[in-house]
Amino acid sequence: MLESSVQSFQVFHSPQESSVVGTRFHLYPATQPQPLDLQEDCGSLDLQRQSARFFYNNTDFEFCGAGALVMANQLRLENETDQFHPFTSSLGYIFWLGVHQYSAAVRLRPADASPTNETLHGLPLSHWFASEKVYAAPMPLAALNQFQVPAPLRQHLVAHQTTALLYHLDARRQRLYFRYFTGFGEKIEDMATGSVFRYLHAILPAENLEYAVLQLSRNGARMNCHKKADTIIYWGAVAAIPQHSIPGENTYDQPA
């Protein structure tokens, strides 16, 4: 049972499509020292210190894309369109919260990318993000939708604690579809949501265009982004969830 001081949100869903449920995030007061054990992404925001904490099962992690968007939504900066304010996570990651195109939005610096023509267990790679240990591989849309992680790839991701970002770019329609597989923890297929934009900056071909970003995993996150020269801005739907209606399942797809 969640404490009444905790606010819960559905993020990156589609109000028009009930099957697109996005992900969930739980926002705790910054003064609450010990949150409940909850097998979903959680966080807290300290406006005075311009700091944020992201945690999962009481363990801090660097950044949560859905959580950052919830925090931007909480600031209610409607009168500051395209103005962003810096925040630092408990593990030192810097990001910006603000408003873009009259929507709450988050701005990120991109991860350092190295183009590559290598393959990874049959996947032709396009980029390697060494500092984050993320591979990026393009593939046809139908293949991406039906993709099942082969055992050798799964073993590689777990053994090397790396991640595979698989994507299909439709440049003409300004759409990108993706799935995200990680060797960290037991998730295998991760929601990734806002964190993925650190890598998409290198993949999206044009600056100053708006792209729709759609995740093809079970929860089907829907997002929008605007690529700038040295940053990327993203936004999407955020809705409060009544405490009594939160189901028990977690926000991650389970291994096939």
Steps between C-alpha positions, in 0.01 A plus 500: 500500500638842403514778756255786440785751457621311192370613160479245218499574128443332167754633250546475122158337458241584235169635632345403163624139505430301815753234391784755515557516876854641504679468831444596864695717740447572871606840639591513870545816711868602514477496881389138520818314605407136441251421224305178494634207303324532167603306189454799272691818418480764772655837570494825691559864406662770713420835340712706740815303423400439136572133557317175433525142612402200286478158662373148440452260791683754722809506276591834339560518128628779280192610308140402425349653188139452607577633847671811365194577289276461805725746683483747210122468507500575875683831447207648308711746300239569228607863474864410434476334160841374382663598829679218683644474850793270595459218751750243625415142595632339818763321287615819331314491168404851378175555309260790440127535575275749327238558232520442125214569259274566800565154647708398800830377357849375585827595333800267494856501378563213258727209582830486311448287188739311275367386160582135431446237231560203730246230575381365834367144487355563156387858562661758266589789729485872417636652823687411817461719810807393693446702819150354540579156353212519252491353149258641240379290205249593226258241364186480285180588684338155475818331624524745789141435601548122500853491643577238764836524679710197398675320784856600392404869493326476836810333649725771352287784641495345847867395506626841384228708668419669171182611322367468145285778356320365191320754283328576172522855364233630261668830409229605253223476760732621779436190710730270689399162644717327757544216747761493775664187643730514800725260688445685828280329758232257391311732267654407160247722316499837673253784458797746464260783404666842544846358559509380139521857369863519612568255216238610248675835457770317300247294302244763397624663178374859517519779755206727580242242392241339724504121502241260638667218695305179554606202707382165368514309829188392687437828680557701183636836614421796271730803505600806298839662468675797343867455412722804555868545413638379834190398700171318446160595646224246561142511628188282523179431691496507882193412706451458875385154614259475795673307779224243537521397132870411467538138389781282630690428180829676438583734212741270320439238239601158620745279309335294230 
